[in-house]
Amino acid sequence: MQVKDLKPKQGNVDIVVDVVDVGDTREFQKFGKPGKVATAIAKDETGDIKLTLWNEDIEKVNAGDKVHLTNGYVNEWQGEMQLTTGRLGKLEVVGKADVDLNKEPDSKIRTNIPAEESDEEINVEEEDIEDSGDEEI
């Protein structure tokens, strides 16, 4: 699968992309649970797309990594497609990117906005927040 083939609301996405940039981590509380989210830019030879990184995936991924997303999901936020793992997907770093990181991404997406300066609302679905198992019963 390639970036050019992705469509909004598409599930079961299996794709390998190069991470060009990783934006700042933002923290949130939803459904009484804390979480973290960051937006990255991912691309292949056919185009680029925002890649939403959740919780521990943020720590795994750096600019310059090649990642394999299995069982991913494409959502749409403010008119732009975004690729995410959702609840059932998996993201794995599989090597180093093939892209020239000094070259600007074609889409001109800006992800490195400091969290405190961003007026972007965080679009969080319940399935994006993993249960840490630390809750008292």
N, C-alpha and C positions, 0 to 999 in steps of 0.2 A: 504494500500500500504506500502511496505517496501523498504529500501535503495537498497537491492539486486535486486529489480524489476525495478529500474530506468534505462532508456536508453537515450542516447543523442537525443536531439530535441523532447523529449516527453513533451507534454503539459497537461493541466488539471490534474496536480499532486496534490493529496490530501494525506498528510502524517503528522504523528506526530513523531518528533525526539527530542533527547536531545542535547542541545548545550554544547559542551565540552570546547571550547575555542573561544574567539572573538579577532581577530587581531586588529591592529591599524586602525584608521579611516584615509582615504585619501580623499583629496578634489580635485575636478576637475572642468573644464569648458568645456561644450560641447553644441553645437548649441546655444551659447550665454547664457547658463543658468549654474549657479553653482550647484554642487551636491556633495554628500559625499558617499563613499562606504567603506565597511569593509568586510573582509572575516572571516567567522567563521567555526568551525568544528562541524558538526552535526552527530549524530549516533543513531542507534537503535540496536537491538540484531542481525541484519543481516549484519551490516557494517557501514562504515562512508563515508561522502561526504562533500565537501566544500559547504558552504552555503553563498551566496552573500547577504549582507544586504545593503539596499539602504536608504539613507536619514534618515527619522524619525524612521525607523525600527532599526537603529543602537542604538538609545537611549533606545529602549524598551527591547532589548535582552542582557542578561548577561550569562556568563559561569554558568552552573548549572540550567538553565531554560529548561523547556519542552515547545516546540513550535509546533503549528499546522499551516501548510502551506496549503492553499486552492487555487486551480486554479494556481498552481505554474508551473514552466517551468524548464527543464533540458537542459543546454547548455554545450558546450565543449570548454574549453579554454586551449591551449597548451597541448592537449592530456588528460586533466583531466575533468571529469564530474563535473559540478557545479549546485547546486540547487538555484533557484532565484524566486522572486515573479513576476518579469517582470512588465508590466503595469497593468495587470488585476488581479494579484494574491493578496492574503491577508496573512499576518503573524500575529499570535496571540500567546501571552504567555499564556499557559494553566496550568502551575504548575511548580514543581521542577523536575529536571532530576532524572531518575532512575539509571544513571551510576555513577561509582566511578570516581570522577574527578581527583584523585591522580594517576590513572592508565593511562599510555600513550595510545593515540589512536593507533589503529592497523596500520593505514596508514602512520604514521610518517610525516604527513603534518605539515609544519611549517608556522603558520600564524602570529606570534607575531614579525615580522620584522618591526622595526620602519620605518615609511613612507619615511623618508629622506634617509634611507639605501636601500630601495627596488628599484631594477631596473626593476620590473615588470610593464609592460604597463597595464593601466587600460582599460579593454574591456567594453566600454559603448555604449549601443544602445539607440536610441532616446526614446524608450518606457520605459527605466529605469529611466528617468528624469521626475519627476512630475512637472506639471505647478503649480507654487506657487500662481498665480493670481495677483502677484505684478507688473506685467509689465504695462508700460504706453501704451496707444493706440494712 
